[in-house]
Amino acid sequence: MTAAADQHGPGQPGAGARRGDLTRGPILTTLLRFCAPTLLASVLQSLNGTVNAIWVGRMLGGNALAATANANVVMFLVFAATFGFGMAATVKVGQAFGAGNIDAARRTFGTALGFCVGLSLLVAVIGWIGAPALLHAMSTPAPVFVFALAYLRVVFIAMPAQMVTVILGMALRGAGDATTPLRFMIVSVALDIALNPLLIGGFGPIPALGIAGSALATTLACTVTMVLFGIDLYARNLPIRLRGREWRYLVPHRDELRFIVTKGLPMGAQMLLVSMAGIIMVGLVNREGATASAAYGASLQVWTYLQMPAMAISAAVSAMAAQAIGARLGDRLGAITRAGITLNVALTGVMTVLLLIFDRPVLQLFLGSHSPAVDLARHIQFLASWSYVLFGVTIVLFGTMRAAGTVLPPLVVLAIAMYPGRLGFYALAYRTLGMDAIWLSFPVGSMIAVLLAIAAYRFIGWRDRTPVLRVVAQHR
């Protein structure tokens, strides 16, 4: 980044803006090129969780594996409380880069980083103290509870480092750089996978820490990655780095903070709704016994592979759409959305078919070849896994709307789909279908969500309520 580029204001593209420019060229080609590193990062993140689950399941048994499933749902819940603010910052950074205003992008990044780090520290402390109550609220079985509590409390320590890394990655993606976050995802995954068996079972002078060792491996990997990411940010002079008087941007600016909070709260609430519904589902599964809990834990690991690519595509669509809005190219939004949906259906559809074909060997990686939970987990896969194709379409639509600052309609859609939709179906069908009502509630909820999302995207007039898009429309 040159000194000259730092001086560009709104509407002045400059060298810094061109480096990550997502507003030019064929839309599908640009999306694929930008999305590929994000998709790979998502796959690596999924692989990280999968390999760690294999280590835990093989070295410590099914109860420990069920404990990680219970604990990870809780971590997703608390992480979502701050993640929405990072999403809002991504949108604002993308719009600023689309307009060529590098200083505005740095101001947004500084506000987001300072605010979210402080919030994550607070949440980590509260989570450490409240972990037992959360696990009791989920009806965690007694044999699983001790494992889950030890795992959860150590992982809470990693939350501030995770949040710094996430904010760095999201801000860079908003600036059109998806490759740098990928490189540090590789570092984090490699460290986590390598440290897990050493800290779980012990090695030489390293004591055997059991399931707490798995959580400690994640904590160490996050911390090292955060430090290396920060060093690289300045060594390569990346666009969002802060220098000199720009350090004051870490003290949240009122206008920037207002945008991040007002847009981030509904985005975080979307994740909270999903996470809370997930906690409820874990509680319902736990009532069916330890075998069902283990089978569901393995299924969640497989579903991560189906879910994460769609989330990566949505993030890429949102970054492209935000830059298009900042550059006053509102006519590109429809084509960006269609390209994202096409890519999601193709990729998630192929992955779903492959996972269903090879489901037994995949599930045995987590549960062992002789576990009674394998057959139940296969049954769960055939009933529920295809719903993630619909899930992907829904969040791609949300990604475009989010880039325009439209955050409440997606929240309402998810609230309806998750609660009166998914949980309502379970309540009505359980007496007739038994345990299958749990697994079938996933596709039912996804069908409701995609239909409502399409209606919201097409009919609520969110373009007319977006100032930049409204101005563009008036000058056609």
C-alpha positions as CSV (number, residue, x, y, z in Angstrom):
1,M,0.0,0.0,0.0
2,T,1.6,3.3,-1.0
3,A,1.3,6.6,0.8
4,A,-0.5,8.0,-2.1
5,A,-3.1,5.3,-1.9
6,D,-3.8,6.3,1.7
7,Q,-4.9,9.7,0.6
8,H,-7.7,8.6,-1.7
9,G,-11.1,9.7,-0.7
10,P,-14.6,8.6,-1.9
11,G,-14.8,7.9,-5.5
12,Q,-11.1,7.8,-6.1
13,P,-10.1,4.2,-6.7
14,G,-6.4,4.4,-6.3
15,A,-3.8,1.6,-6.1
16,G,-5.1,0.2,-2.9
17,A,-8.6,-0.1,-4.1
18,R,-7.6,-1.7,-7.3
19,R,-5.6,-4.4,-5.5
20,G,-8.8,-6.0,-4.2
21,D,-11.3,-4.7,-6.8
22,L,-14.2,-7.1,-7.1
23,T,-16.3,-4.7,-9.3
24,R,-14.7,-5.5,-12.7
25,G,-14.7,-8.5,-15.0
26,P,-17.1,-11.4,-15.6
27,I,-19.1,-11.9,-12.4
28,L,-19.0,-15.7,-12.2
29,T,-15.2,-15.8,-13.0
30,T,-14.6,-13.1,-10.4
31,L,-16.8,-14.9,-7.8
32,L,-15.0,-18.2,-8.5
33,R,-11.5,-16.6,-8.2
34,F,-12.4,-14.8,-5.0
35,C,-14.5,-17.6,-3.5
36,A,-11.9,-20.4,-4.1
37,P,-9.6,-19.4,-1.2
38,T,-12.7,-18.8,1.1
39,L,-14.1,-22.3,0.2
40,L,-10.7,-23.9,0.8
41,A,-10.5,-22.2,4.2
42,S,-13.9,-23.5,5.0
43,V,-13.0,-27.0,4.0
44,L,-9.8,-26.8,6.1
45,Q,-11.8,-25.5,9.1
46,S,-14.2,-28.4,8.7
47,L,-11.3,-30.8,8.3
48,N,-9.8,-29.4,11.5
49,G,-12.9,-30.2,13.4
50,T,-13.2,-33.6,11.8
51,V,-9.7,-34.7,12.5
52,N,-9.9,-33.4,16.1
53,A,-13.2,-35.3,16.6
54,I,-11.5,-38.5,15.3
55,W,-8.7,-38.0,17.8
56,V,-11.1,-37.5,20.6
57,G,-13.5,-40.3,19.6
58,R,-10.7,-42.9,19.1
59,M,-8.5,-41.9,22.1
60,L,-11.2,-41.1,24.6
61,G,-14.4,-42.8,23.4
62,G,-18.0,-42.0,22.4
63,N,-18.8,-40.0,25.6
64,A,-16.0,-37.6,24.9
65,L,-17.1,-37.2,21.3
66,A,-20.6,-36.4,22.4
67,A,-19.1,-33.9,24.8
68,T,-17.4,-32.0,22.0
69,A,-20.7,-31.8,20.1
70,N,-22.4,-30.4,23.2
71,A,-19.6,-27.9,23.9
72,N,-19.2,-26.8,20.3
73,V,-22.9,-25.9,20.1
74,V,-22.4,-23.7,23.1
75,M,-19.3,-22.1,21.7
76,F,-21.1,-21.3,18.5
77,L,-23.7,-19.6,20.6
78,V,-21.3,-17.3,22.4
79,F,-19.2,-16.7,19.3
80,A,-22.3,-15.6,17.4
81,A,-22.7,-12.8,19.9
82,T,-19.6,-11.0,18.5
83,F,-19.5,-12.5,15.0
84,G,-22.4,-10.4,13.7
85,F,-20.4,-7.2,14.4
86,G,-17.5,-8.6,12.3
87,M,-20.0,-9.3,9.5
88,A,-21.2,-5.7,9.7
89,A,-17.6,-4.5,9.5
90,T,-17.0,-6.6,6.4
91,V,-19.9,-4.9,4.6
92,K,-18.8,-1.4,5.6
93,V,-15.1,-2.1,4.6
94,G,-16.3,-3.6,1.3
95,Q,-18.5,-0.5,0.5
96,A,-15.5,1.8,1.4
97,F,-13.2,-0.1,-0.9
98,G,-15.7,-0.1,-3.6
99,A,-15.9,3.7,-3.3
100,G,-12.0,3.9,-3.1
101,N,-12.0,5.4,0.4
102,I,-9.2,3.5,2.2
103,D,-9.2,5.7,5.3
104,A,-12.9,4.9,5.9
105,A,-12.1,1.2,5.6
106,R,-9.4,1.5,8.2
107,R,-11.6,3.5,10.5
108,T,-14.3,0.8,10.3
109,F,-11.7,-2.0,10.8
110,G,-10.3,-0.2,13.9
111,T,-13.7,0.3,15.5
112,A,-14.7,-3.3,14.9
113,L,-11.4,-4.7,16.2
114,G,-11.4,-2.6,19.4
115,F,-15.1,-3.2,20.1
116,C,-15.1,-6.9,19.4
117,V,-12.0,-7.7,21.4
118,G,-13.4,-6.0,24.5
119,L,-16.7,-7.8,24.0
120,S,-15.0,-11.2,23.5
121,L,-13.0,-10.8,26.7
122,L,-16.2,-10.2,28.6
123,V,-18.0,-13.1,27.0
124,A,-15.1,-15.4,27.7
125,V,-15.2,-14.6,31.4
126,I,-19.0,-15.0,31.6
127,G,-18.8,-18.2,29.6
128,W,-16.2,-19.7,31.9
129,I,-18.4,-19.0,34.9
130,G,-21.7,-20.0,33.3
131,A,-20.5,-23.2,31.5
132,P,-22.0,-25.6,34.0
133,A,-25.4,-23.9,33.8
134,L,-25.4,-24.0,30.0
135,L,-24.6,-27.7,29.9
136,H,-27.3,-28.5,32.5
137,A,-29.8,-26.5,30.4
138,M,-29.0,-28.7,27.4
139,S,-29.8,-31.9,29.4
140,T,-26.2,-33.1,28.9
141,P,-26.1,-36.7,30.0
142,A,-24.0,-37.3,33.2
143,P,-21.3,-39.5,31.5
144,V,-20.8,-36.7,29.0
145,F,-21.1,-33.7,31.3
146,V,-17.6,-33.9,32.9
147,F,-15.9,-34.2,29.5
148,A,-18.0,-31.3,28.1
149,L,-17.3,-29.0,31.0
150,A,-13.5,-29.5,30.9
151,Y,-13.4,-29.0,27.1
152,L,-15.7,-26.0,27.1
153,R,-13.9,-24.0,29.8
154,V,-10.5,-24.3,28.1
155,V,-11.9,-23.4,24.7
156,F,-13.4,-20.2,26.2
157,I,-9.9,-19.0,26.8
158,A,-9.2,-19.1,23.1
159,M,-12.2,-16.8,22.2
160,P,-10.3,-13.4,22.2
161,A,-7.6,-14.7,19.9
162,Q,-10.2,-16.3,17.7
163,M,-12.1,-13.0,17.4
164,V,-9.0,-11.0,16.5
165,T,-8.1,-13.5,13.8
166,V,-11.7,-13.5,12.5
167,I,-11.9,-9.7,12.3
168,L,-8.6,-9.6,10.5
169,G,-9.8,-12.2,8.0
170,M,-13.2,-10.6,7.5
171,A,-11.9,-7.1,7.0
172,L,-9.4,-8.4,4.4
173,R,-12.1,-10.2,2.5
174,G,-14.2,-7.0,2.5
175,A,-11.1,-5.4,0.9
176,G,-11.0,-8.1,-1.7
177,D,-8.2,-10.3,-0.3
178,A,-9.3,-13.9,0.4
179,T,-5.8,-15.4,0.0
180,T,-4.2,-14.0,3.2
181,P,-6.9,-15.4,5.5
182,L,-6.5,-18.7,3.8
183,R,-2.8,-18.9,4.5
184,F,-3.3,-18.3,8.2
185,M,-6.2,-20.8,8.3
186,I,-3.7,-23.4,7.0
187,V,-1.3,-22.4,9.9
188,S,-4.0,-22.7,12.5
189,V,-5.3,-26.0,11.2
190,A,-1.9,-27.6,11.0
191,L,-1.0,-26.6,14.5
192,D,-4.4,-27.7,15.9
193,I,-4.2,-31.1,14.2
194,A,-0.6,-31.7,15.2
195,L,-1.1,-30.7,18.9
196,N,-4.3,-32.6,19.5
197,P,-2.9,-36.1,19.9
198,L,0.2,-34.9,21.8
199,L,-1.9,-33.0,24.4
200,I,-4.7,-35.6,24.7
201,G,-2.5,-38.6,25.2
202,G,0.8,-37.0,26.3
203,F,4.2,-37.3,24.7
204,G,7.6,-37.3,26.5
205,P,7.5,-34.5,29.1
206,I,4.0,-33.4,27.9
207,P,1.4,-34.9,30.4
208,A,-1.8,-36.6,29.1
209,L,-4.5,-33.9,29.5
210,G,-7.4,-35.9,28.1
211,I,-10.2,-33.9,26.5
212,A,-8.8,-30.7,28.0
213,G,-5.7,-31.3,25.9
214,S,-7.8,-31.1,22.7
215,A,-9.2,-27.7,23.8
216,L,-5.8,-26.5,24.8
217,A,-4.5,-27.5,21.3
218,T,-7.2,-25.2,19.8
219,T,-6.3,-22.4,22.2
220,L,-2.6,-22.6,21.4
221,A,-3.2,-22.8,17.6
222,C,-5.5,-19.7,17.7
223,T,-3.0,-17.7,19.7
224,V,0.0,-18.4,17.6
225,T,-2.0,-17.8,14.4
226,M,-3.2,-14.4,15.7
227,V,0.4,-13.3,16.5
228,L,1.7,-14.4,13.0
229,F,-1.3,-12.8,11.3
230,G,-0.6,-9.5,13.0
231,I,3.1,-9.6,12.0
232,D,2.3,-10.3,8.4
233,L,-0.2,-7.5,8.3
234,Y,2.6,-5.0,8.9
235,A,5.4,-6.9,7.2
236,R,3.5,-6.8,3.9
237,N,1.8,-3.4,4.6
238,L,-1.7,-4.8,3.9
239,P,-4.5,-2.2,3.3
240,I,-6.3,-2.4,6.6
241,R,-3.1,-2.0,8.8
242,L,-3.2,0.9,11.2
243,R,-0.2,3.3,11.7
244,G,0.5,6.5,13.5
245,R,-2.6,8.5,14.2
246,E,-4.7,5.7,12.7
247,W,-4.2,3.7,16.0
248,R,-6.9,6.0,17.5
249,Y,-9.4,4.1,15.3
250,L,-9.2,1.3,17.9
251,V,-11.3,3.5,20.1
252,P,-14.7,3.0,18.6
253,H,-15.9,5.9,16.5
254,R,-19.5,6.9,17.3
255,D,-20.8,6.7,13.7
256,E,-18.9,3.6,12.8
257,L,-19.9,1.9,16.0
258,R,-23.6,2.8,15.4
259,F,-23.5,1.1,12.0
260,I,-21.6,-1.9,13.4
261,V,-24.0,-2.3,16.3
262,T,-27.3,-1.6,14.5
263,K,-26.4,-3.9,11.6
264,G,-24.3,-6.4,13.6
265,L,-26.9,-7.1,16.3
266,P,-29.5,-8.5,13.8
267,M,-26.7,-10.4,12.0
268,G,-25.5,-11.9,15.3
269,A,-29.0,-12.5,16.3
270,Q,-29.4,-14.7,13.1
271,M,-26.5,-16.8,14.3
272,L,-27.9,-16.9,17.8
273,L,-31.3,-18.1,16.6
274,V,-29.6,-20.9,14.7
275,S,-27.3,-21.7,17.6
276,M,-30.1,-21.7,20.1
277,A,-32.2,-23.9,17.9
278,G,-29.1,-26.2,17.7
279,I,-28.9,-26.3,21.5
280,I,-32.5,-27.2,21.7
281,M,-32.0,-30.0,19.1
282,V,-29.0,-31.3,21.1
283,G,-31.2,-31.4,24.2
284,L,-34.0,-33.3,22.3
285,V,-31.4,-35.8,21.0
286,N,-29.8,-36.2,24.4
287,R,-33.2,-37.3,25.7
288,E,-33.1,-40.3,23.3
289,G,-30.0,-41.7,25.0
290,A,-26.2,-41.9,24.6
291,T,-26.4,-43.8,21.3
292,A,-28.5,-41.2,19.7
293,S,-26.3,-38.5,21.1
294,A,-23.1,-40.1,19.7
295,A,-24.8,-40.6,16.3
296,Y,-26.0,-37.0,16.2
297,G,-22.5,-35.8,17.2
298,A,-21.0,-37.7,14.2
299,S,-23.7,-36.4,11.9
300,L,-22.9,-32.8,12.9
301,Q,-19.3,-33.4,12.0
302,V,-20.4,-34.5,8.5
303,W,-22.9,-31.7,8.1
304,T,-20.1,-29.2,8.7
305,Y,-18.7,-30.1,5.3
306,L,-22.1,-29.4,3.7
307,Q,-22.6,-26.2,5.6
308,M,-19.3,-24.4,5.5
309,P,-18.9,-24.2,1.7
310,A,-22.3,-22.6,1.4
311,M,-21.4,-20.1,4.1
312,A,-18.1,-19.3,2.3
313,I,-20.0,-18.6,-1.0
314,S,-22.4,-16.4,0.9
315,A,-19.5,-14.4,2.4
316,A,-17.9,-14.0,-1.1
317,V,-21.2,-12.9,-2.5
318,S,-21.6,-10.4,0.3
319,A,-18.1,-8.9,-0.3
320,M,-18.7,-8.6,-4.0
321,A,-22.1,-7.1,-3.5
322,A,-20.8,-4.6,-0.9
323,Q,-18.1,-3.4,-3.3
324,A,-20.6,-3.1,-6.1
325,I,-22.8,-1.0,-3.9
326,G,-19.9,1.2,-2.9
327,A,-19.0,1.7,-6.5
328,R,-22.6,2.5,-7.4
329,L,-23.0,-0.6,-9.6
330,G,-26.3,-1.8,-8.3
331,D,-27.2,-3.5,-11.6
332,R,-24.6,-6.2,-10.8
333,L,-26.3,-7.4,-7.7
334,G,-28.8,-9.7,-9.5
335,A,-26.0,-11.4,-11.5
336,I,-23.8,-11.8,-8.4
337,T,-26.7,-13.5,-6.5
338,R,-27.5,-15.8,-9.4
339,A,-23.8,-16.8,-9.7
340,G,-23.7,-17.5,-6.0
341,I,-26.8,-19.7,-6.1
342,T,-25.5,-21.7,-9.1
343,L,-22.2,-22.3,-7.4
344,N,-23.8,-23.3,-4.2
345,V,-26.3,-25.8,-5.7
346,A,-23.5,-27.4,-7.8
347,L,-21.0,-27.7,-5.1
348,T,-23.2,-28.6,-2.1
349,G,-25.3,-31.0,-4.3
350,V,-22.2,-32.9,-5.4
351,M,-20.8,-33.1,-1.8
352,T,-24.2,-34.3,-0.5
353,V,-24.3,-37.1,-3.0
354,L,-20.7,-38.2,-2.3
355,L,-21.2,-38.1,1.5
356,L,-24.4,-40.3,1.1
357,I,-22.6,-42.8,-1.1
358,F,-19.6,-43.1,1.3
359,D,-21.5,-42.5,4.6
360,R,-20.6,-45.7,6.4
361,P,-16.8,-45.4,6.2
362,V,-17.0,-41.6,6.9
363,L,-19.1,-42.1,10.0
364,Q,-16.9,-45.0,11.2
365,L,-14.1,-42.6,11.4
366,F,-15.8,-40.9,14.3
367,L,-17.6,-43.8,15.9
368,G,-15.5,-46.9,15.2
369,S,-16.6,-49.8,13.0
370,H,-18.5,-51.6,15.8
371,S,-20.4,-48.8,17.3
372,P,-24.2,-49.2,17.5
373,A,-24.5,-45.5,16.7
374,V,-23.2,-46.0,13.1
375,D,-26.4,-47.4,11.6
376,L,-28.5,-44.7,13.3
377,A,-26.1,-42.0,12.1
378,R,-26.5,-43.3,8.5
379,H,-30.3,-43.1,8.9
380,I,-29.9,-39.5,10.0
381,Q,-27.8,-38.7,7.0
382,F,-30.4,-40.0,4.5
383,L,-33.2,-38.2,6.1
384,A,-31.6,-34.8,6.7
385,S,-28.4,-34.1,4.8
386,W,-30.0,-32.9,1.5
387,S,-31.5,-30.0,3.3
388,Y,-28.2,-28.2,3.2
389,V,-28.6,-27.5,-0.5
390,L,-31.7,-25.4,0.4
391,F,-29.8,-23.9,3.3
392,G,-27.1,-22.6,0.9
393,V,-29.6,-20.9,-1.4
394,T,-31.1,-19.2,1.6
395,I,-27.8,-17.7,2.9
396,V,-26.7,-16.6,-0.6
397,L,-29.8,-14.5,-0.8
398,F,-29.1,-13.2,2.7
399,G,-25.5,-12.4,1.7
400,T,-26.7,-10.0,-1.0
401,M,-29.3,-8.4,1.2
402,R,-26.7,-8.1,4.0
403,A,-24.3,-6.2,1.7
404,A,-27.0,-3.5,1.3
405,G,-27.5,-3.2,5.0
406,T,-30.8,-5.2,5.0
407,V,-30.6,-7.3,8.1
408,L,-34.0,-7.6,9.7
409,P,-35.9,-9.6,7.1
410,P,-33.3,-12.4,7.2
411,L,-33.7,-12.5,10.9
412,V,-37.4,-12.8,10.7
413,V,-37.1,-15.6,8.1
414,L,-34.8,-17.6,10.3
415,A,-36.9,-17.1,13.3
416,I,-40.0,-18.5,11.5
417,A,-38.1,-21.4,9.9
418,M,-36.3,-22.5,13.1
419,Y,-39.0,-22.2,15.7
420,P,-42.6,-22.6,14.4
421,G,-41.1,-24.3,11.4
422,R,-38.5,-26.9,12.6
423,L,-39.4,-27.2,16.2
424,G,-43.1,-26.9,15.5
425,F,-42.9,-29.8,13.1
426,Y,-41.1,-31.9,15.8
427,A,-43.7,-31.1,18.4
428,L,-46.5,-32.1,16.1
429,A,-44.9,-35.2,14.5
430,Y,-43.0,-36.8,17.4
431,R,-45.9,-38.8,18.7
432,T,-46.4,-40.4,15.2
433,L,-42.8,-40.5,13.9
434,G,-40.8,-40.8,17.2
435,M,-37.1,-40.0,16.9
436,D,-37.4,-39.5,13.1
437,A,-39.3,-36.3,13.8
438,I,-36.0,-34.8,14.9
439,W,-34.2,-35.6,11.7
440,L,-37.1,-34.7,9.4
441,S,-37.4,-31.3,11.1
442,F,-34.2,-30.2,9.3
443,P,-35.5,-30.4,5.7
444,V,-38.9,-29.0,6.8
445,G,-37.2,-26.0,8.4
446,S,-34.9,-25.5,5.3
447,M,-37.9,-25.6,2.9
448,I,-39.7,-23.0,4.9
449,A,-36.5,-20.8,5.1
450,V,-35.8,-20.9,1.3
451,L,-39.3,-20.0,0.3
452,L,-39.5,-17.1,2.7
453,A,-36.0,-15.9,1.7
454,I,-37.0,-15.9,-2.0
455,A,-40.1,-13.9,-1.1
456,A,-38.1,-11.4,1.0
457,Y,-35.4,-11.0,-1.7
458,R,-38.0,-10.3,-4.5
459,F,-40.8,-8.4,-2.8
460,I,-39.8,-6.4,0.3
461,G,-38.2,-3.5,-1.6
462,W,-34.9,-3.6,0.2
463,R,-33.2,-1.9,-2.8
464,D,-35.4,1.1,-2.6
465,R,-34.5,1.5,1.1
466,T,-30.8,1.4,0.4
467,P,-29.6,5.0,-0.2
468,V,-26.8,4.2,-2.8
469,L,-29.1,1.8,-4.8
470,R,-31.9,4.3,-4.7
471,V,-29.7,7.1,-6.1
472,V,-28.5,4.8,-8.9
473,A,-32.0,3.8,-9.8
474,Q,-33.1,7.4,-10.0
475,H,-30.3,8.2,-12.5
476,R,-31.0,5.4,-14.9
